[in-house]
Amino acid sequence: MKGKKTGGRQKGTPNKSTSTIREAIAAQWQRYQESGQFQEDIDALDPATRASVMEKFAQYVSPKMKSMDVDVSHRASLTIEDRLRQLCGETDGDS
């Protein structure tokens, strides 16, 4: 049948090579931090470079903030009773 998937990895199944690479990188990163070398390297940087590096690391541990547009316009809607009062010529204080 044309267009029908007949083999290969099923939707939602993780890619084995990607997960293997991620595990290897995570293990290496953990060894780097636990050795104390990471902190030494960070401390050796000049303040501007250290700030830049920490900013780059921050994107992996905290969500990025996005600006939002908010529509603050308000359109008053009348109830049926309010509309009937208007049609009858009544005001709010006449009821």
Contact map, one row per residue, 1 for C-alpha under 8 A:
11110000000000000000000000000000000000000000000000000000000000000000000000000000000000000000000
11110000000000000000000000000000000000000000000000000000000000000000000000000000000000000000000
11111000000000000000000000000000000000000000000000000000000000000000000000000000000000000000000
11111100000000000000000000000000000000000000000000000000000000000000000000000000000000000000000
00111110000000000000000000000000000000000000000000000000000000000000000000000000000000000000000
00011111000000000000000000000000000000000000000000000000000000000000000000000000000000000000000
00001111110000000000000000000000000000000000000000000000000000000000000000000000000000000000000
00000111110000000000000000000000000000000000000000000000000000000000000000000000000000000000000
00000011111010000000000000000000000000000000000000000000000000000000000000000000000000000000000
00000011111110000000000000000000000000000000000000000000000000000000000000000000000000000000000
00000000111110000000000000000000000000000000000000000000000000000000000000000000000000000000000
00000000011111000000000000000000000000000000000000000000000000000000000000000000000000000000000
00000000111111100000000000000000000000000000000000000000000000000000000000000000000000000000000
00000000000111110110000000000000000000000000000000000000000000000000000000000000000000000000000
00000000000011111110000000000000000000000000000000000000000000000000000000000000000000000000000
00000000000001111111000000000000000000000000000000000000000000000000000000000000000000000000000
00000000000000111111100000000000000000000000000000000000000000000000000000000000000000000000000
00000000000001111111110000000000000000000000000000000000000000000000000000000000000000000000000
00000000000001111111111000000000000000000000000000000000000000000000000000000000000000000000000
00000000000000011111111100000000000000000000000000000000000000000000000000000000000000000000000
00000000000000001111111110000000000000000000000000000000000000000000000000000000000000000000000
00000000000000000111111111000000000000000000000000000000000000000000000000000000000000000000000
00000000000000000011111111100000000000000000000000000000000000000000000000000000000000000000000
00000000000000000001111111110000000000000000000000000000000000000000000000000000000000000000000
00000000000000000000111111111000000000000000000000000000000000000000000000000000000000000000000
00000000000000000000011111111100000000000000000000000000000000000000000000000000000000000000000
00000000000000000000001111111110000000000000000000000000000000000000000000000000000000000000000
00000000000000000000000111111111000000000000000000000000000000000000000000000000000000000000000
00000000000000000000000011111111100000000000000000000000000000000000000000000000000000000000000
00000000000000000000000001111111110000000000000000000000000000000000000000000000000000000000000
00000000000000000000000000111111111000000000000000000000000000000000000000000000000000000000000
00000000000000000000000000011111111111000000000000000000000000000000000000000000000000000000000
00000000000000000000000000001111111111100000000000000000000000000000000000000000000000000000000
00000000000000000000000000000111111110000000000000000000000000000000000000000000000000000000000
00000000000000000000000000000011111111000000000000000000000000000000000000000000000000000000000
00000000000000000000000000000001111111110000000000000000000000000000000000000000000000000000000
00000000000000000000000000000001111111111000000000000000000000000000000000000000000000000000000
00000000000000000000000000000001101111111100000000000000000000000000000000000000000000000000000
00000000000000000000000000000000100111111110000000000000000000000000000000000000000000000000000
00000000000000000000000000000000000111111111000000000000000000000000000000000000000000000000000
00000000000000000000000000000000000011111111100000000000000000000000000000000000000000000000000
00000000000000000000000000000000000001111111100001000000000000000000000000000000000000000000000
00000000000000000000000000000000000000111111110001000000000000000000000000000000000000000000000
00000000000000000000000000000000000000011111110000000000000000000000000000000000000000000000000
00000000000000000000000000000000000000001111111011000000000000000000000000000000000000000000000
00000000000000000000000000000000000000000011111111000000000000000000000000000000000000000000000
00000000000000000000000000000000000000000000111111100000000000000000000000000000000000000000000
00000000000000000000000000000000000000000000011111110000000000000000000000000000000000000000000
00000000000000000000000000000000000000000000111111111000000000000000000000000000000000000000000
00000000000000000000000000000000000000000110111111111100000000000000000000000000000000000000000
00000000000000000000000000000000000000000000001111111110000000000000000000000000000000000000000
00000000000000000000000000000000000000000000000111111111000000000000000000000000000000000000000
00000000000000000000000000000000000000000000000011111111100000000000000000000000000000000000000
00000000000000000000000000000000000000000000000001111111110000000000000000000000000000000000000
00000000000000000000000000000000000000000000000000111111111000000000000000000000000000000000000
00000000000000000000000000000000000000000000000000011111111100000000000000000000000000000000000
00000000000000000000000000000000000000000000000000001111111110000000000000000000000000000000000
00000000000000000000000000000000000000000000000000000111111111000000000000000000000000000000000
00000000000000000000000000000000000000000000000000000011111111110000000000000000000000000000000
00000000000000000000000000000000000000000000000000000001111111100000000000000000000000000000000
00000000000000000000000000000000000000000000000000000000111111100000000000000000000000000000000
00000000000000000000000000000000000000000000000000000000011111110000000000000000000000000000000
00000000000000000000000000000000000000000000000000000000001111111000000000000000000000000000000
00000000000000000000000000000000000000000000000000000000001001111100000000000000000000000000000
00000000000000000000000000000000000000000000000000000000000000111110000000000000000000000000000
00000000000000000000000000000000000000000000000000000000000000011111000000000000000000000000000
00000000000000000000000000000000000000000000000000000000000000001111100000000000000000000000000
00000000000000000000000000000000000000000000000000000000000000000111110000000000000000000000000
00000000000000000000000000000000000000000000000000000000000000000011111000000000000000000000000
00000000000000000000000000000000000000000000000000000000000000000001111100000000000000000000000
00000000000000000000000000000000000000000000000000000000000000000000111110000000000000000000000
00000000000000000000000000000000000000000000000000000000000000000000011111000000000000000000000
00000000000000000000000000000000000000000000000000000000000000000000001111100000000000000000000
00000000000000000000000000000000000000000000000000000000000000000000000111110000000000000000000
00000000000000000000000000000000000000000000000000000000000000000000000011111000000000000000000
00000000000000000000000000000000000000000000000000000000000000000000000001111100000000000000000
00000000000000000000000000000000000000000000000000000000000000000000000000111110000000000000000
00000000000000000000000000000000000000000000000000000000000000000000000000011111111000000000000
00000000000000000000000000000000000000000000000000000000000000000000000000001111111000000000000
00000000000000000000000000000000000000000000000000000000000000000000000000000111111100000000000
00000000000000000000000000000000000000000000000000000000000000000000000000000111111110000000000
00000000000000000000000000000000000000000000000000000000000000000000000000000111111111000000000
00000000000000000000000000000000000000000000000000000000000000000000000000000111111111100000000
00000000000000000000000000000000000000000000000000000000000000000000000000000001111111110000000
00000000000000000000000000000000000000000000000000000000000000000000000000000000111111111110000
00000000000000000000000000000000000000000000000000000000000000000000000000000000011111111110000
00000000000000000000000000000000000000000000000000000000000000000000000000000000001111111100000
00000000000000000000000000000000000000000000000000000000000000000000000000000000000111111100000
00000000000000000000000000000000000000000000000000000000000000000000000000000000000011111110000
00000000000000000000000000000000000000000000000000000000000000000000000000000000000011111111011
00000000000000000000000000000000000000000000000000000000000000000000000000000000000011001111111
00000000000000000000000000000000000000000000000000000000000000000000000000000000000000000111111
00000000000000000000000000000000000000000000000000000000000000000000000000000000000000000011111
00000000000000000000000000000000000000000000000000000000000000000000000000000000000000000111111
00000000000000000000000000000000000000000000000000000000000000000000000000000000000000000111111
